[in-house]
Amino acid sequence: MTFGEMFQKAQALLDKVSVANVTEHIAIQVNVSGEGEGIFYIEVTNGACYVEPYDYVDRDAVLFADSAQLLTALENGETAELTMEGDSEKIAAFRTVLETLPKKKTAAPKKTTAKTTVKKTETKPATKTASKTTTTSKTTTTASKRTTKTTKK
């Protein structure tokens, strides 16, 4: 990726910030390293945000970032990890501007609905089967004979 390509992506993402509540002038120089290395600035003034591909001599702070880190942070709206040096009040004000970036919606885990299959089982009348047991007890033998008699029809 060239600096021009990286800059266009960053500029398009920064166009989404809201500066309506910012009353002070903020000038941030962005030093980009890695693929698409270069320098650009972000200026917030008079209720507008300007992003231009130049260095800013009279800046309030400098933001240091790798191009991939910068673009990912701007795309996701998660810019708290970006490193900045300079006027702490201006950095705090600029961070509030960055917080207005739209947050990337994370895909909610798909809800799996378990299909509950209810098996309909026919209830058959319980039939007792006589078991031939060799027992010496007369009661058991008698009961087995009764059972055998009732099951045969």
Residue frames relative to the residue before (quaternion, step in Angstrom):
aa qw qx qy qz dx dy dz
M 1.0000 0.0000 0.0000 0.0000 0.00 0.00 0.00
T 0.3522 -0.7298 0.5475 0.2088 3.56 -0.95 0.86
F 0.6654 -0.4750 0.3730 0.4388 3.54 -1.28 0.20
G 0.6327 0.5523 -0.3308 0.4304 3.60 0.97 -0.84
E 0.6672 0.4916 -0.2993 0.4729 3.58 0.94 -0.87
M 0.6568 0.5026 -0.3038 0.4730 3.57 0.95 -0.92
F 0.6553 0.5228 -0.3109 0.4478 3.58 0.93 -0.89
Q 0.6512 0.5193 -0.3214 0.4506 3.60 0.92 -0.88
K 0.6482 0.5043 -0.3186 0.4732 3.59 1.00 -0.79
A 0.6664 0.4963 -0.3024 0.4670 3.58 0.91 -0.94
Q 0.6463 0.5227 -0.3164 0.4571 3.59 0.96 -0.86
A 0.6560 0.5052 -0.3107 0.4668 3.59 0.93 -0.87
L 0.6679 0.4890 -0.3020 0.4729 3.59 0.98 -0.77
L 0.6870 0.4803 -0.2795 0.4682 3.59 0.98 -0.81
D 0.5363 0.6092 -0.4041 0.4219 3.59 1.22 -0.26
K 0.6464 0.5451 -0.3055 0.4379 3.59 1.25 -0.38
V 0.5117 0.6447 -0.4369 0.3628 3.62 1.21 -0.09
S 0.3220 -0.7150 0.5851 0.2067 3.51 -1.27 0.49
V 0.0732 -0.8064 0.5867 0.0121 3.56 -0.77 1.06
A 0.2811 0.8055 -0.4830 0.1972 3.57 1.23 0.37
N 0.7456 0.4048 -0.2225 0.4803 3.60 1.00 -0.74
V 0.5663 0.5980 -0.3865 0.4151 3.61 1.25 0.00
T 0.1398 -0.8160 0.5585 0.0509 3.57 -0.68 1.11
E 0.6879 0.4738 -0.2852 0.4700 3.57 1.20 -0.33
H 0.5240 -0.6049 0.4973 0.3349 3.54 -1.32 0.32
I 0.0179 -0.7845 0.6194 -0.0235 3.58 -0.89 1.00
A 0.0136 -0.7862 0.6176 -0.0169 3.57 -0.89 0.99
I 0.0155 -0.8048 0.5906 -0.0576 3.55 -0.57 1.23
Q 0.2173 -0.7382 0.6238 0.1371 3.55 -0.90 0.95
V 0.1985 -0.7801 0.5857 0.0943 3.56 -0.94 0.92
N 0.1350 -0.7786 0.6112 0.0456 3.57 -0.63 1.19
V 0.1159 -0.8180 0.5634 0.0094 3.54 -0.40 1.28
S 0.1300 -0.7796 0.6098 0.0591 3.54 -0.92 0.97
G 0.6771 0.4841 -0.3574 0.4236 3.56 -1.30 0.11
E 0.7821 -0.2660 0.2289 0.5149 3.53 -1.22 -0.53
G 0.7864 0.2197 -0.1953 0.5434 3.58 -0.77 1.00
E 0.1968 0.8268 -0.5017 0.1612 3.57 1.20 0.58
G 0.3639 0.7143 -0.5474 0.2403 3.54 -1.08 0.78
I 0.4169 -0.6806 0.5454 0.2561 3.54 -1.35 -0.19
F 0.1066 0.7536 -0.6475 0.0385 3.54 -1.13 0.75
Y 0.3012 -0.7621 0.5395 0.1934 3.55 -1.23 0.18
I 0.2321 -0.7184 0.6406 0.1399 3.47 -1.37 0.49
E 0.0184 -0.8017 0.5969 -0.0256 3.55 -0.72 1.08
V 0.1245 -0.7605 0.6351 0.0518 3.53 -0.92 0.99
T 0.2587 0.7510 -0.5654 0.2222 3.55 -0.60 1.18
N 0.8593 0.0943 -0.0868 0.4952 3.54 -1.15 0.71
G 0.7043 -0.4974 0.2676 0.4302 3.57 0.94 0.88
A 0.6788 0.4295 -0.2979 0.5158 3.58 1.19 0.44
C 0.2740 -0.7350 0.5968 0.1689 3.55 -1.26 0.48
Y 0.1034 -0.7935 0.5995 0.0185 3.56 -0.75 1.10
V 0.0668 -0.7693 0.6351 0.0159 3.56 -0.98 0.92
E 0.0657 0.8171 -0.5614 0.1134 3.57 -0.50 1.24
P 0.4757 -0.7114 0.4485 0.2578 3.60 -1.07 0.72
Y 0.5136 0.6024 -0.4470 0.4165 3.57 0.72 1.08
D 0.4815 -0.6052 0.5092 0.3777 3.56 -1.23 0.19
Y 0.3274 -0.7429 0.5607 0.1627 3.53 -1.17 0.68
V 0.3506 -0.7883 0.4710 0.1839 3.57 -0.34 1.29
D 0.7790 0.2955 -0.1527 0.5316 3.60 0.86 -0.93
R 0.1652 0.8397 -0.4966 0.1449 3.57 0.88 0.97
D 0.4675 -0.6608 0.5145 0.2830 3.53 -1.32 0.41
A 0.7950 -0.0374 0.0654 0.6019 3.56 1.12 -0.71
V 0.2887 -0.7201 0.6021 0.1888 3.52 -1.37 0.29
L 0.2085 -0.7455 0.6237 0.1086 3.53 -0.99 0.94
F 0.1432 -0.7869 0.5977 0.0548 3.59 -0.83 1.03
A 0.2286 0.7810 -0.5571 0.1656 3.59 -0.77 0.99
D 0.4834 -0.5848 0.5649 0.3243 3.48 -1.31 0.49
S 0.5981 -0.6039 0.3715 0.3736 3.61 -0.96 0.74
A 0.6588 0.4985 -0.3226 0.4619 3.60 0.91 -0.83
Q 0.6441 0.5189 -0.3150 0.4654 3.59 0.97 -0.87
L 0.6620 0.5176 -0.3052 0.4480 3.58 0.90 -0.92
L 0.7002 0.4661 -0.2829 0.4608 3.58 0.77 -1.00
T 0.6353 0.5196 -0.3321 0.4649 3.59 0.99 -0.75
A 0.6570 0.5109 -0.3094 0.4600 3.59 0.94 -0.89
L 0.6799 0.4791 -0.2894 0.4737 3.59 0.95 -0.84
E 0.6457 0.5254 -0.3192 0.4529 3.60 1.01 -0.78
N 0.7514 0.3971 -0.2041 0.4859 3.57 0.94 -0.92
G 0.4089 -0.7100 0.4768 0.3183 3.58 1.21 -0.32
E 0.5527 0.5813 -0.3873 0.4545 3.57 1.26 0.44
T 0.1177 0.8528 -0.4929 0.1261 3.57 0.32 1.26
A 0.3877 0.7539 -0.4653 0.2547 3.61 1.23 0.09
E 0.6780 0.5094 -0.2913 0.4426 3.60 1.11 -0.59
L 0.5071 0.6532 -0.4324 0.3595 3.61 1.21 -0.14
T 0.3674 -0.7465 0.5224 0.1866 3.57 -0.93 0.97
M 0.0407 0.7904 -0.6087 0.0554 3.56 -0.88 1.04
E 0.1148 -0.7674 0.6284 0.0557 3.52 -1.20 0.70
G 0.5247 0.6253 -0.4702 0.3355 3.54 -1.09 0.75
D 0.8089 -0.2118 0.2016 0.5101 3.54 -1.21 -0.66
S 0.3984 -0.7635 0.4557 0.2250 3.59 -0.42 1.22
E 0.6372 0.5205 -0.3405 0.4551 3.62 1.03 -0.68
K 0.6602 0.4905 -0.3006 0.4828 3.59 1.01 -0.80
I 0.6206 0.5293 -0.3385 0.4692 3.58 1.06 -0.73
A 0.6478 0.5109 -0.3150 0.4691 3.59 0.94 -0.88
A 0.6600 0.4968 -0.3060 0.4732 3.60 0.96 -0.86
F 0.6599 0.4988 -0.3063 0.4712 3.58 1.00 -0.78
R 0.6181 0.5359 -0.3462 0.4592 3.58 1.04 -0.69
T 0.6294 0.5115 -0.3457 0.4719 3.62 1.05 -0.65
V 0.6062 0.5280 -0.3513 0.4799 3.58 1.12 -0.61
L 0.6724 0.5001 -0.2966 0.4580 3.59 0.91 -0.92
E 0.6069 0.5709 -0.3505 0.4277 3.58 1.12 -0.59
T 0.6254 0.5407 -0.3447 0.4447 3.60 1.21 -0.32
L 0.4342 0.6747 -0.4790 0.3561 3.59 1.25 0.00
P 0.5180 -0.6298 0.4602 0.3511 3.59 -0.97 0.71
K 0.3935 -0.7028 0.5453 0.2322 3.54 -0.96 0.90
K 0.4533 -0.6647 0.5182 0.2902 3.51 -1.00 0.81
K 0.3788 -0.7246 0.5286 0.2281 3.51 -0.80 1.00
T 0.2873 -0.7463 0.5763 0.1688 3.48 -0.75 1.07
A 0.5040 -0.6528 0.4707 0.3135 3.50 -0.95 0.85
A 0.3842 -0.7153 0.5377 0.2272 3.50 -0.72 1.08
P 0.5398 -0.6164 0.4377 0.3702 3.54 -0.95 0.71
K 0.5122 -0.6567 0.4548 0.3155 3.51 -0.94 0.90
K 0.3691 -0.7099 0.5563 0.2247 3.48 -0.96 0.91
T 0.2060 -0.7731 0.5884 0.1167 3.49 -0.71 1.04
T 0.1842 -0.7692 0.6039 0.0984 3.48 -0.79 1.02
A 0.3225 -0.7558 0.5422 0.1757 3.48 -0.63 1.12
K 0.3564 -0.7081 0.5645 0.2301 3.50 -0.87 0.94
T 0.1688 -0.7722 0.6050 0.0957 3.48 -0.71 1.02
T 0.1239 -0.7888 0.6007 0.0400 3.49 -0.55 1.16
V 0.1806 -0.7797 0.5940 0.0812 3.48 -0.63 1.12
K 0.2448 -0.7642 0.5803 0.1386 3.50 -0.62 1.14
K 0.2574 -0.7412 0.5984 0.1620 3.48 -0.86 0.96
T 0.0721 -0.7987 0.5972 0.0143 3.48 -0.58 1.13
E 0.4007 -0.6970 0.5406 0.2476 3.47 -0.95 0.87
T 0.2710 -0.7471 0.5804 0.1776 3.50 -0.90 0.85
K 0.1723 -0.7785 0.6000 0.0658 3.51 -0.61 1.16
P 0.5566 -0.5848 0.4468 0.3854 3.51 -1.05 0.60
A 0.4935 -0.6739 0.4649 0.2936 3.47 -0.93 0.90
T 0.0886 -0.7722 0.6278 0.0407 3.52 -0.83 1.00
K 0.3045 -0.7485 0.5612 0.1792 3.44 -0.86 0.95
T 0.2103 -0.7582 0.6028 0.1326 3.49 -0.92 0.83
A 0.4196 -0.7053 0.5130 0.2516 3.45 -0.94 0.86
S 0.1723 -0.7675 0.6090 0.1019 3.45 -0.93 0.83
K 0.3762 -0.7107 0.5447 0.2382 3.46 -0.95 0.82
T 0.0549 0.7847 -0.6119 0.0825 3.44 -0.48 1.20
T 0.3245 -0.7280 0.5680 0.2051 3.43 -1.01 0.73
T 0.2015 0.7625 -0.5853 0.1883 3.46 -0.19 1.29
T 0.4567 -0.6869 0.4950 0.2730 3.49 -1.14 0.51
S 0.5406 0.6249 -0.4073 0.3891 3.52 1.20 -0.17
K 0.4265 -0.7127 0.5019 0.2413 3.53 -0.83 0.94
T 0.6106 0.5686 -0.3519 0.4243 3.53 1.02 -0.72
T 0.6686 0.4860 -0.3030 0.4743 3.56 0.89 -0.85
T 0.6547 0.5006 -0.3179 0.4687 3.55 0.88 -0.81
T 0.6493 0.5070 -0.3141 0.4720 3.55 0.95 -0.85
A 0.6587 0.4997 -0.3152 0.4659 3.56 0.92 -0.86
S 0.6435 0.5130 -0.3313 0.4615 3.57 0.99 -0.74
K 0.6459 0.5095 -0.3270 0.4651 3.54 0.97 -0.75
R 0.6354 0.5167 -0.3367 0.4647 3.56 0.96 -0.76
T 0.6522 0.5112 -0.3130 0.4640 3.50 0.90 -0.90
T 0.6503 0.5083 -0.3207 0.4647 3.54 0.91 -0.82
K 0.6555 0.5113 -0.3205 0.4541 3.54 0.93 -0.78
T 0.7033 0.4675 -0.2934 0.4480 3.60 0.89 -0.84
T 0.6764 0.4849 -0.3174 0.4545 3.60 1.03 -0.52
K 0.6583 0.4723 -0.3304 0.4842 3.58 1.09 -0.42
K 0.0699 0.7967 -0.5980 0.0534 3.54 -0.88 0.88
